[in-house]
């Protein structure tokens, strides 16, 4: 379906809204032709969809609305006109379709849109709504279909005949204005029969929806209904005159109905004759697996739980320790690099983490790195001196950084996918210096020389961009013959995490989640999770690291542990999530071990000649670091470190080289 055919719900944007704030425009304004214009913020989305193709902001005009009981007087001062329209819209919602202007990359409201009064039960403009399909008797939508020249191909004339079609896997007609892919866990039946006047049923749950030439076919494991009471229906936005085939459910109401279907707290439809209304035993209602709920709070645990949820929805399975490791590394503030076999879900983990933080599409950017990149102009863009204009790279990297600079209260996540397909030191050179600097005026990215004056778009793209701590940088890498190895300069600033592969014969288990909507994290809220190290608690670990540093230096002067790495390890350990205080010591000991692997041993690579002293022990087993590990066994068992060294030893024996 074309996006211009999708029906959306919105409210008048506020100048303080982050989406509008980033544009520098007002919610209501008077244009150059003295006409009143306004911005709408979309508040509707499809089930399980981020609606990435749909706009967040839409521009509207008074004549865009089909009917509006509002008079705008051009004789009045502009400010009075704006305030008057704001007051008129404060208790209303817009129902509309939009068209995208390809030249300005903006969306405008189509003609014949609607503005309707919302009841108090329909919430407020900070909430979001889920679009749900509505089906009703074939006699009820004839006029609307004829006027709009739409053939819905609906045949059921009663609820019982509609349920019969569902049971027999027949098609039940189409829906107009729903975003694709068409994916709804339940639908709404609006009864038009005289004996069932003003009755509405939610019907489902559906596991899959197939589209045929004759209509949609809904597939399910079990089928039931929930009769909606009057108070529930009053909380629903149903612009019937605009489009009788969809309604808008507030997120919490949607979750409530979703959970009832998932737990079988419904009236099961037994056969084509009737709805099963007999009283069932409570245990029978909850025979299905217990629903897993996630408390929508803003804690380390909720982030990990949401990661597990969104991973599961994408048929991905991650080790929980890997998720905690990834989260702790991001909180530490360094560049995080995800490594592992192809197919382990490295780049998809980035998507999962962004969803767990509730980040919008404009706050997330995944950049596929190209092998041809030789310098930072491939990433940043260049100045066209012939036309005196700065031309940013097609990656949208600079645009995202500019948004982050304007919206310092929001988080932004930027991922360089397969970042070692090109030499990181070439296209990422400026960032390697920026990442080691404290957040402030010195953390600036130069996109062109200050000496260039008179650029046409210099106001939109100034020569420098401040890089705040609200920007999270992540990379994914594959290690094979088609990629470059990282230099020490990169590794010294990175947490390199190798994702584990779970036992897919036993660990891939079905989980029964309820409807879940994560809260959106602000930068301040995320920063509240970051902790400062306890110097006294870390002192013995510093002594251990110094011993490791001295031993590594004796093997080769290029090995060792820099002060920067020590500070980063210290920060990582204190920021590793601990959900049970009784386990803090054991968790911190494992975190220390993991950091030695990710921050110290990653730089130990080279030829057999270079590394031979590392494994030259009296017994011929292990490495010369083992005695240090033994001396500090109270800090950790160092199992991960020993395993990593053992793997390097094997690589040396087989290939004469290790990485």
C-alpha positions, -999 to 999 in steps of 0.1 A, spaced: 0 0 0 12 35 -8 19 55 23 -3 83 10 -33 60 15 -26 53 52 -50 68 77 -33 84 107 -42 100 140 -25 131 153 -26 161 177 -14 196 173 24 196 179 39 217 207 69 239 201 86 221 230 81 187 214 115 173 205 104 164 170 93 200 162 121 215 183 148 200 161 132 217 130 133 252 146 97 258 135 66 267 155 35 246 161 12 272 145 24 300 122 13 325 96 29 318 62 40 343 36 5 344 21 -10 353 55 -26 319 58 -26 299 90 -5 267 90 2 242 117 22 211 125 6 178 136 24 151 156 14 116 146 3 95 176 -9 64 158 10 33 147 4 -3 136 7 -33 159 43 -44 162 55 -17 138 77 13 142 60 29 112 94 39 98 80 51 65 54 73 81 60 109 91 64 121 127 54 157 118 28 167 92 20 203 80 -16 212 77 -38 241 65 -73 252 75 -86 242 40 -71 207 45 -100 199 68 -132 186 54 -153 204 80 -141 228 107 -162 250 129 -135 276 132 -131 311 117 -97 326 112 -96 364 108 -67 378 89 -74 412 104 -64 399 138 -27 401 150 -7 370 141 -1 360 177 -38 362 185 -46 340 155 -20 314 166 -32 313 202 -68 311 191 -62 281 169 -41 264 197 -70 268 221 -94 254 195 -72 223 190 -64 215 226 -92 189 231 -92 175 195 -75 150 174 -68 151 136 -76 121 114 -59 124 81 -38 110 52 -6 127 41 14 133 10 52 136 10 68 165 -9 99 149 -24 116 183 -30 114 195 6 113 160 22 82 171 43 47 157 47 15 177 41 -20 168 52 -43 158 23 -76 175 16 -108 162 33 -90 154 66 -110 156 98 -107 172 132 -128 156 160 -134 163 197 -119 136 219 -137 125 251 -119 127 284 -117 88 283 -95 90 252 -65 102 271 -42 131 263 -18 141 236 12 125 252 -2 90 246 0 69 215 -26 48 197 -26 15 179 -45 12 147 -69 -18 147 -91 -31 118 -129 -29 121 -153 -53 104 -191 -50 103 -221 -62 84 -219 -59 46 -250 -37 48 -233 -10 69 -205 2 47 -222 3 13 -226 41 11 -190 48 22 -177 22 -2 -197 37 -31 -187 73 -24 -150 64 -21 -151 38 -49 -137 11 -26 -147 -25 -28 -142 -41 7 -156 -75 -5 -173 -81 28 -202 -107 29 -209 -114 66 -242 -99 77 -240 -109 114 -215 -116 140 -223 -154 140 -218 -156 102 -186 -136 105 -172 -160 132 -182 -189 109 -161 -175 81 -131 -172 104 -135 -207 117 -137 -221 82 -106 -201 71 -126 -181 45 -117 -146 34 -135 -118 53 -129 -88 31 -104 -59 31 -94 -30 53 -87 5 39 -61 29 52 -41 3 73 -3 5 71 14 -26 57 24 -52 64 -11 -59 76 -4 -74 110 -30 -72 138 -33 -97 167 -70 -91 169 -98 -72 152 -130 -54 161 -165 -64 150 -191 -37 151 -226 -52 153 -253 -37 131 -280 -62 138 -312 -48 155 -308 -75 183 -272 -65 190 -274 -28 185 -243 -9 199 -224 -41 206 -187 -44 198 -164 -74 200 -127 -78 199 -120 -111 181 -87 -131 180 -59 -138 186 -44 -142 151 -9 -155 145 -8 -147 108 -28 -128 82 -28 -138 46 -39 -115 17 -57 -129 -13 -75 -114 -42 -108 -119 -24 -97 -105 10 -78 -113 41 -77 -147 57 -69 -148 94 -50 -178 108 -51 -188 145 -44 -215 171 -76 -208 190 -103 -182 185 -123 -162 210 -140 -129 216 -142 -101 242 -173 -80 244 -164 -44 249 -184 -25 274 -195 11 270 -166 26 290 -141 7 269 -157 18 237 -157 55 249 -119 53 252 -116 44 216 -111 69 188 -134 58 160 -137 84 131 -165 64 114 -174 90 88 -137 93 77 -130 56 76 -153 29 91 -127 2 87 -102 12 114 -102 24 150 -75 37 173 -69 20 206 -48 38 233 -16 18 240 -27 7 275 -61 -4 264 -45 -23 235 -21 -40 259 -50 -50 282 -69 -66 254 -38 -83 240 -30 -98 274 -65 -111 278 -62 -129 244 -28 -143 252 -39 -157 286 -72 -170 271 -93 -147 293 -119 -147 265 -150 -164 254 -138 -192 231 -157 -197 199 -166 -234 198 -183 -237 164 -202 -218 138 -234 -218 157 -226 -199 189 -202 -181 211 -192 -202 241 -207 -184 271 -205 -211 297 -186 -204 329 -152 -220 327 -129 -230 356 -103 -204 364 -75 -229 360 -88 -238 325 -86 -201 316 -49 -200 325 -38 -233 310 -15 -215 286 19 -205 298 22 -177 323 26 -144 306 59 -127 311 54 -90 319 80 -63 320 75 -34 344 78 -2 324 103 13 347 136 29 338 163 6 353 192 -15 341 171 -46 345 142 -32 324 167 -25 296 180 -60 296 144 -74 298 133 -53 269 163 -65 249 153 -101 256 117 -93 245 125 -76 213 152 -102 204 126 -129 209 101 -111 187 128 -111 160 135 -148 166 169 -140 180 184 -155 211 212 -138 230 231 -149 261 219 -127 290 255 -121 301 263 -108 266 234 -83 269 246 -72 303 282 -69 289 270 -48 259 249 -25 282 277 -20 306 302 -12 278 278 14 264 274 30 298 312 32 301 312 56 272 338 40 250 334 27 214 317 -7 216 325 -32 189 305 -64 184 324 -93 170 315 -129 163 306 -154 136 285 -141 107 249 -147 115 252 -142 153 229 -111 152 255 -84 158 238 -56 138 204 -68 149 214 -65 185 219 -28 179 183 -26 166 171 -45 196 189 -22 220 175 9 203 140 -5 207 146 -13 243 154 24 249 123 34 230 144 54 205 126 67 174 138 60 139 153 95 137 175 87 168 190 56 153 214 53 123 230 22 110 257 29 84 270 1 62 307 6 58 321 3 22 354 -12 13 362 18 -9 363 43 20 398 59 22 393 90 43 367 107 64 351 126 34 335 92 25 317 95 59 314 132 64 310 146 28 329 174 11 328 210 0 318 216 -36 340 247 -43 324 252 -78 290 258 -63 302 269 -28 280 244 -10 288 217 15 276 183 3 271 158 32 276 121 27 246 100 17 250 81 49 231 108 68 258 107 94 263 144 96 226 151 97 222 127 126 250 144 145 235 178 139 201 165 153 220 152 183 237 186 188 204 204 187 186 179 210 211 173 238 183 159 260 178 129 236 199 98 230 212 89 196 227 56 185 250 53 155 263 20 143 290 13 118 281 -20 103 310 -42 93 333 -13 102 365 -32 93 356 -36 56 377 -4 53 406 8 74 390 24 105 420 46 110 413 63 77 376 71 76 372 72 114 404 91 123 388 122 138 366 101 161 395 82 176 408 115 190 374 128 199 364 96 219 393 101 244 384 137 252 360 146 280 326 158 269 327 196 263 339 222 239 370 202 228 348 173 216 342 188 182 341 172 148 354 193 119 336 187 87 354 213 67 379 241 72 370 272 92 387 293 65 360 285 39 336 315 38 304 321 19 291 285 17 255 285 6 244 261 34 269 271 61 241 278 86 226 243 82 261 227 82 286 247 102 323 238 100 322 221 134 298 198 152 299 192 190 298 155 199 280 152 232 276 122 255 241 117 241 256 100 211 264 63 214 288 48 189 288 11 181 306 -10 155 301 -45 142 329 -66 127 335 -99 109 370 -113 111 379 -130 78 402 -126 48 380 -97 34 385 -75 64 412 -54 80 425 -59 115 422 -31 141 453 -11 151 462 -6 188 449 29 184 414 16 178 416 -12 203 428 11 230 395 30 228 372 1 223 353 -26 241 354 -56 217 326 -80 226 325 -115 210 289 -127 211 283 -162 222 262 -187 203 235 -203 225 228 -240 222 200 -239 196 190 -275 205 181 -265 241 182 -228 246 158 -217 219 126 -218 240 92 -204 233 82 -176 257 48 -162 263 51 -124 265 23 -100 272 18 -68 252 48 -46 260 56 -10 252 90 2 264 93 38 278 114 63 259 146 71 276 160 106 277 197 114 280 193 125 316 174 94 325 201 72 309 229 91 326 212 84 360 222 48 355 259 57 351 279 54 382 313 67 393 340 42 404 348 36 441 386 41 442 391 21 474 371 -9 460 392 -9 428 427 -5 444 437 -42 444 425 -46 408 449 -18 399 477 -37 415 468 -68 395 466 -48 363 500 -32 370 515 -67 374 500 -78 341 513 -46 325 548 -53 336 548 -89 325 534 -80 291 560 -52 287 588 -77 294 575 -98 265 571 -69 240 570 -32 246 540 -28 223 520 -48 248 506 -34 281 478 -16 298 475 21 294 462 45 321 432 52 298 423 15 297 427 12 335 402 40 339 378 25 314 380 -10 331 373 7 365 343 25 351 330 -6 333 330 -27 365 311 -2 386 286 1 358 280 -36 352 243 -42 362 239 -60 395 203 -71 402 210 -90 434 234 -73 459 243 -107 474 259 -115 441 278 -83 436 313 -97 444 309 -127 421 295 -105 393 323 -79 396 349 -107 396 335 -120 363 333 -84 349 370 -79 357 379 -111 339 358 -101 309 375 -67 308 409 -82 307 398 -102 276 381 -72 259 405 -44 268 439 -61 273 442 -94 255 427 -81 222 460 -62 217 481 -93 221 485 -105 185 513 -111 161 537 -138 149 550 -168 168 584 -152 172 568 -121 187 546 -141 212 567 -171 220 578 -157 254 541 -154 263 537 -192 264 573 -201 273 566 -216 308 585 -242 328 557 -269 324 550 -260 288 513 -255 298 493 -222 300 510 -188 298 534 -167 318 503 -147 330 489 -177 349 510 -171 380 496 -135 382 461 -149 378 468 -173 406 482 -146 429 449 -126 425 425 -155 426 405 -136 452 396 -111 425 385 -135 398 390 -171 385 401 -155 352 384 -184 332 377 -162 302 412 -148 301 428 -182 303 405 -195 276 413 -165 253 451 -171 258 447 -208 251 429 -200 218 458 -177 209 483 -204 217 464 -228 194 463 -203 166 501 -198 169 506 -235 166 484 -239 136 490 -206 117 522 -192 132 502 -161 139 473 -150 161 449 -120 161 
